[in-house]
Amino acid sequence: MSTELNRDLAQRAAIFAALSDPARLTIVDHLLNADASPSELRAILSMSSNLLAHHLAVLKNADVVRQTRSEADGRRTYLKLNHSALDSLVRSTEHRARRIVFVCTHN
């Protein structure tokens, strides 16, 4: 296998591993609808801030979630879902047939 293919597989495996926890999957489900602050996620999940920080670190390391500062004053942080990371889980374009032939056998 090529090095690039190994890197792609390792990255996809890391994303699947990050999504394997129910709390992290709940975070991703919520971020599919809108960006959220850590305090909003903490309230939704009803978990301690240090446990939430752990789950967010796993998602950030897998590049599933990105954290940005507020555009208004820069004090608050918001979490945003990296949609391209989720899109990379399904390998659709590389293995498509170039041409499909339809043969009708009933005419």
Secondary structure, DSSP 8 states (H G I E B T S, - for coil): --HHHHHHHHHHHHHHHHTTSHHHHHHHHHHHH--B-HHHHHHHHT--HHHHHHHHHHHHHTTSEEEEE-TTTS-SEEEEE-HHHHHTTS--STT--S---------
